[in-house]
Amino acid sequence: MYTQERTAMSNLVVGGPVAVNSYDNAIVAALLENRPVMLVHAFNGGYLRPAELKEESHDKGVKLATALDPATKEAQGHLWYITPGGFFGQRPLYFIESAAGQVSPPPAGPAEAEAGRGDDGTPKPQRRRVSVHQEAPRSTADTVQVGLPDKVGDKWRGRNGAPEDTQLWVVTVTPWGGITFVPITHPDAILGFKDHAVTADSEVRLTYNWGGDFTGTVINTFYPRLPSEWNVPYHHVFT
């Protein structure tokens, strides 16, 4: 389904100078169709998941898990939405939203305002977003939280009264089909890991982007995976 009708999009540029190939199913689905995907790390194949899956949790971070347990899969803790959030200049910005613990609002009445409605006329679910600490990445403590904009800690909100400021990301597509996340509040940093260690249960941090190998522990690349593809070898792009 992603071959013929996608050919017109084969040269679409998303978030950077690298064109998205029409055959990169998961990137097209994540960035253009807003379908949930797994974010699998290029280095060890672990996937991102919220540290706490429950919808009432707004002060916990993100970690890298290497085993997809039934509880996580049932709660959709392995799935993320990369939701459009506007533009920074000509670069599109996105929210990284967890599919775990999303709240579906009751159907809106016909007389209610259309704000917040989906294309099909149904209210959009509230999803917890990855928020960045105002002082990241200087601190070695938690620098990201997963929560609704009005429920994350004060330091994880925008300084100018716009809570979305700390939740907007530039998504850069790598030449081999991965994606890297850069927060607009800290353009010299990327979504990384505590102590730069990409190991099981690594805690996600905002880390300085010093350069280096995209598949290493400094520049962090994630491969989007559709739910039906979660067990596809992440290294297939190198072989």
C-alpha positions, 0 to 999 in steps of 0.5 A: 500500500505504500508503494504506488500511491506514495510515489508523489511524496518520494521527495518530501523533506521532513524536518531536515535536508534528507528526503523521506523515501516513499518506501519508509513506511513507518516514517511516512505513517508517523509524520504524515498520517499521525499513526502510532509507532515504536521508537527503536534505538539504532544502537541496541534495538531497545524501545522508548516507553514512559517510565509510568504507564498510567494516565494519572502519572505526569511527573515521570520520565522515559526509559529504554526497554529491551523486552516488550512485556505483555503489560506494556503492550496491553497498555500501548506503552511501546507506542508513540504519536509524533504529532504536528505542532506548528513550524519554526521558520520553515521547519515543521515541529512535532510533539512526542506523545505517548499512546499509554494513558491517553484520555478520550474526552466525551463526544462533543455536542453539535453546539460546541466549538470546533476547536480541538476536533479531529478531521472526522469530527470527533474530539481529539484524545488528550495524550501525555507529551514528552516535556523538556526541563527549562535548565536541561541539559545542564542538570544530570537529574531528570530532564524530561517528563511525560505528562499533559501540558498543564500537569507537568512540573513548573520547570517543564513548562514554557517560560513565557506562559506557553506550556507547549514551548518545552514540548516542541521538537524538530524531527530530523530524518537520517540518511538511512531511515532513522529519526533524531529529536532536537528540542526547540528550547535547547537547539544544541541538545538531542534526546539522549540517555543518562551518562550517554549509556544506551543500555537496558532501562537507560533513563532518557535525558537531554544531552549535548550534541557533540557530534559523532556516529549516528549509531553511537551513544552521542547522536541518538537515532531511533527507527520508527516501527509500525506496531505490526513491524515491532520485531523487524530487525532494526539493523536491516538498513545496514545489510 
